Amino acid sequence: MATTVARMTKSELREMIETIIEQKLTELLGDPDEGLPIRKSVRDRLLRQKQAVAAGERGQPFEEVVQNLPGYR
């Protein structure tokens, strides 16, 4: 796919830049947790969360979570 930047929409350009930055950061920093064991309870919770998101479920809005933090206001 040979697309020039001039022919991209803003959202296409933004997506391309975000992807490149994420790839570069992963390349430079790697995953600090790679190779470490994961508890079964954490793995199960992450799998449930992944399934919920795939089914279209979402968690609480960020603003709501922040307001419920101790010491916030």
N, C-alpha and C positions, 0 to 999 in steps of 0.2 A: 504494500500500500504506500504509494508515493504521493502524499498529500502535502501541499505547502501550507505554511502557517497562515498565509494570507487567505486561504480558502476555508480555514477552520472557523467554526462558531466559537464564541467565548467559552461556552460550556465544554466543547471538545478540547480546546486549548488548556483550560483549567484541569480537565481530567488527565490529559497527557502530562502536564507538569506535576500534578499530584502523584501520578504513577511513577514518574521518573524519580521524584524526591524520595518516595517510599522505597523504591528499589535501591537507591544509592545509600540511604540510611541503613537499610538492612544489610547491605554489602559491607559498609564501614563498621557498624556496631554489632551486627549479628544478633542472635537471640541469647541473652545472658542466661536464660533458663534451659537452653537446649541441653538435652542429655540428663537433666535432673529428673528424679522420680516424681510422679504426681500421685497424690492420695486418691483412692478410689472414689471417695465422697466428692472431691473436687471435680474429678473427671465426669462423674455422673451428673453433677450440677451443670457443668459446661455443655454436656450433650443435651440435657433438657432445655437449656437456654437456646442452644443452636436450633433445636427442633421448633421451639416456640417462635423464634424470629422467622424461621422458614415458613411457618404457618401464618405469618402476618401479625403475630402478637408483639406488642411493644411494652416496654417498662414505663416507669413514671417519667414525666417530663423533667429535664434537668433543673429547671427553676424550682419545681416542687421539692426535689431532693435537697437542693441547697437550703431552702427555707426550713427544712426539718433538721438541719445540722445543729448540734449543740453550739451555743455561743453566736449563732447567726442572727442578725437583725440590727 
